[in-house]
Amino acid sequence: MRVIQYTSLSDGHSRSADGFSSRTQSMAPAWNRPAALVKEGMDMTTYPSPNTVSVLGTGNMGAAIVRALLTSGRRVVAWNRTPERAHALVADGALLAPTAAEAVRASELTIICVSTTDAAQTALDGIALEDFADRTVLNLTTGTPDDAHALTGWAADCGVRYLDGSIGAYPEQIGGDDTLITVSGEETLWLKHRDTILALAGRSMHVGDDPAAANIIDAGLTGAFYMSSLVSFVEAVRYMNGAGVSNDAIAGLVDYTTAVLAHQMLAALREIDADDFDTDQATIDVFAHTSAAFAEAISAGSDATMINATASTFRRAADAGLGEKALAALHTLASN
């Protein structure tokens, strides 16, 4: 099977699969040259480079992944459905593959980060099964737990080594020591590729053998918690600004407020684990009364969607007989 030699026209050198380079020339005008040329080279299907990582998808997040891997000293082969969007990465040192299959053949690990799970599946479907031999696919495309199970089923049917993951960061944070990627799937695969993943996000962790675990956490913490928290924050700022409170004053309270929130989150987890919601602190009845008062005040002059939903939840819990319990007893509400 043919494997490519990538020629970066940004520096006039060709880089083959074995890492050596040779001087090349092109008669094409600079404005009309592709970012990478493909020539016959050694067979990377048989000899993938262990220090090479392939990346499918070079949107904002994919490009950040490519650059972080390059910064870590790794050789990166990138592919994008629209190659023009990947040209800028050549100047950073990336090599461009003309097809997803040729990118996969170049590396032991291929990272997929595209717009949708359907797009990821389409890219994978276009690659011959033999091209995946002895290679691992790490899918970092945002998706649902069902998406992860579907891709895991595809991988099992095709004999492909597969990990799923979720990026808990913005593109500008990729490569940072405090950045998090949660990874799920076979632990031996995680251990094999952990150093590469840590180069992208220094706090990355394996969260379970179930390939859907990372997406479950993403739906829960990023979706149900983080997104709704930010919406609540903007709603709160709108109300406070409208009442004359400056953003400088609000900014001075952010660290304290988030520290209290973190303390209460950990306390709630302990109470849920112990199944013990007795408390001598604020009860659900207290939260129900105060949230109703806050909702009324905010509704008088601003949109109050989030606080009204919160007050409704506390009232439902109180009506269900949980009024004397700690806030974490809301965890049992669905069964009442």
N, C-alpha and C positions, 0 to 999 in steps of 0.2 A: 504494500500500500504506500502511495506517495505521501511524503510529508514535506512541509514547505520550509524554505529558507526565506526569512523575512528581511526585506531591504528597507531600512529607514532612510528616506530621502532628506530627512532633516539634517543628518550629519554626513550623508554620502557613504555610509558604511553598510554593508550587508551583515546580518547576524544569522548564523545558521543554528541548527538545533544543538550543536555541540559547544556553542558559546563563542566560537571563533568568528572573526569578522574580516572582511576583505573590502578593498576599495572598489566602488562601482561608479559608473557614470550613466547619465541619461541625457538624451537629446531633447526630451520633452521640455517645453517652457515651464518655469517654476509654478506658474499659476494653474497649469493643467496637469501637474503630476499627482498621482495618488499618494496617500500617506505611506503605503507599504506596497512593495512588489512581491510577487510570489515566484520563486524559482525552484527547480528540482534540488532536493537536499537529502540529508540522511534520513533514515526511517525512524521518526519519533514515535511511531506506533510501537516499535520494539524497545526504543530507548528514550522514554520520557525523562526530562531533566527533573531531579528531585528538588532543585531550587527554583523551579519554574511554577508559577501559578497562572491558570487561565481564568479570565473573567468574561462572562457573557453578559453584555448590557453595560453601556457607558453613559447612562443618564447622569444626573447630578450625584446620586449615591454611588453608582457604579464607577464613575470617574474618581470619586474620592477614595474608593477601595483600591483602584489601580494605583493612585499616587501614594497611598499609604504603604502598599506592598513594595513599590519601587524605593521609597524612603528607607524601608527596612532592609534593603539590599537584595531583594528577590527580583528575579527576571519575570516579567509579566507579558503574557500574550492575551490581547484583548480582541473581542469581536462585538460588533453592534449591527443590528439589522439595517440601520442606515449608516454606512461607514463614515460619511462626512462628519458625523457628530463625534467621532472618535479621533479625528485627525490631530487635535490639539495634544492628545496624550503621547503622540510620537515624540514631540519636542521634550517631553518629560522622561523619555526613555522606554516607553512601551513599544511592543511589537504588535502589529495588527494582522490578524488572520482574516482571510477572505470569506471563510465559512466557519460556522460554529463547530463543525466536525473537526476541522484542522486545528482549531483552538483546543478542543478536548484532547486531541492526540498529543499535544505538545507537553502536557503536564500530568502529574499524578493527582492533582486537585483542581477541579473546576468550580468556581463560584458563580452562581447565577443571581443576578440582581436586575430584574426587568420590571416593567410596569404592572403586570398582572400575572396571576398563576397560569391563566390561559396562554399568555405569551411565553412563559417559561416552558409549558408543556409543548407548545408548537416548536420551539427551538430544539427541545430534546428529541421530539419525534422525527426531526430531520437528520438525526445522527444515527449511523449504522451501529448496531449493538456491539460489533467487534471493536468499535472505536472506544468503548467504555471499559475494555478489559484492563483489570488491575488499576482502575482509576476510581476516584471518589467524586461525587457531586455534592456540593453544599449549596442548598437553595436558600437565599436570603431575601427572596421576593416576598413582599407583604401578602399574607393570605390568611385564611381561616383554618381552624383545626380540620375541617373536612377537606380543604385543599391539601393539607399536609398528608392526610391519610390517602387521598387519591394519588398523589405523586409517589408516596411510599409503595402503594400497590403496583403502580407502573414499574418502579424500580425493582420490586421483588419479582414481578413477572419477567422482567428483562435481565435479571441478574446484575443489576447496577448497584454499587455501593452508594448509599444515600444518607445524607444528614440534612436536617431542616433547621432553620434558624430564624431569629428575629433580631433586628437591629434596634436597640433602644437609644437612638441618637440621631442628630441631624448630620448632614454630610460634613459640615465644618468640624465636627467632633471626631470623625473617623481618624484613627491613628493615635488617639489620646490614651493616656494611662488610666483615666477614670471612665472611659467609654465602655459600654456594655453591649455584648451580643450574646443572647441566650441560644444555646445549641442543643438539639435533641436528636436522638437516634442511637445507634450502636456505640457504646462507650469506647470500644477499641478504636473506632474510626475517629472519634473526638480526640483521643489521646495521641493518635498518629499525627493529626493535623493541628493540634492545640497551639503550637508555637506560631504557626501562620495566622491563626485566628486571633491570637493575643496581639500580634503585630497590628491588627486592625482595631482592636478594642481591648485595652489592658485589663479590664475587669470581666472579661467574657467567662462564661461558665457553662458546664454541661448540666442540663436540668432534668434529664430523664431519658430512659430508653425508648419511651413512646415518642415516635417522630412528631406527634402533634403537640407535645408538651410546650415547646417554645411558642407556638402560635396560640395555645390556650393562655399562656402567661401574657402574651402580647394583647390578646383580646380583653383580658381582665385588667391588667395594670395600665396598658397604654390606652385602651378603649374605654372601659367602664370607669376607670379611675382618673388617669391623667387627662384625657380629653375633656371629660365632664368637669374636672377640677379647674382646668383653664377657662372653660366657658363660664363656670361659676365666678372665677376671679374677675374676668372681664365684666360680667354683670355687676359684681360688687364695685368695681372701679367706676363704672358708669354712674351708679347710684351715688357713690361718695363724691365724685367730681361734680355731679349735679347739685350736691348739697354744699359745695364750696371747699371740700377737702383737696389739698394739692397732692400730686403724685409724688413729690418729694417726701411728704409726710407718710404716704403709704409705703414708699420704698424703705423707709426706716423701720417698718414693722414686718417686712417680709421674712427676714431671718428668724425672728422670734416666732412668728406664726407658723412657719414650716417646721421649726423645731418642735413646737407643741404638737403639731399634726403627726410628725414622725413618732413621737412618744406615744400618742394615742393609738396609732396604727399597730405598733408592736404590742401594746397592752391588749388591744382587741384580739390579736392573733393568739396571745397566751390564753385569754378567756375562752376563745373558741376551741382551742386544743383541749382545755380542761373541761369544757362544757359546763362552766360555772360562771353565771352572769349576775350573781349577787354583788351588790356594791354599796359602799358608803360615800360614793362620789355622785356626780350628776346622773340622775336616772332618765329613762326614756320619757317619763311624764314631764320632767324639767325641760328636756329638749323639745318636747311637743309644744309646750306653752311658749317658750322663747322663740322657737322657729316660726310659730304662727304670728307672734307679735312682729318679728322682723319682716315676715312676708307682707304683712299689712302695711308696714311703714314704707317698704321699698316699692310696693305696688302703687302707692299713691303718686309717685312721680317718675317711675322708670319701669322698664321691663323686669319682671321678677319670676321668670320661668323656672329657674333652678331652685331658688329658695321656696317657691310654692310647691314644687315637687318634693322637696325635702320635708317641708312641714306636713304634707299629705302622708308621707311614709311614716313619720313619727306618730301621727294621729292614728294611722291604721295599726301600728304596733301597740299603742296604748289601748286601743279598742279591743285588741286581741289578748289583753291581759298581761302585757309585758311592761306596764308602766313603771313598776318598781325595780326593774332590771337595768343593767348597764347597757350602754349603746350597742355593744357587740351582740346583744340578744337579737338584733335585727337579722342576724345570720339565720335564726330559726323561723323567721316570719313567714316564709313561703310554705312552711309545713303547718302553720296555724290557720 
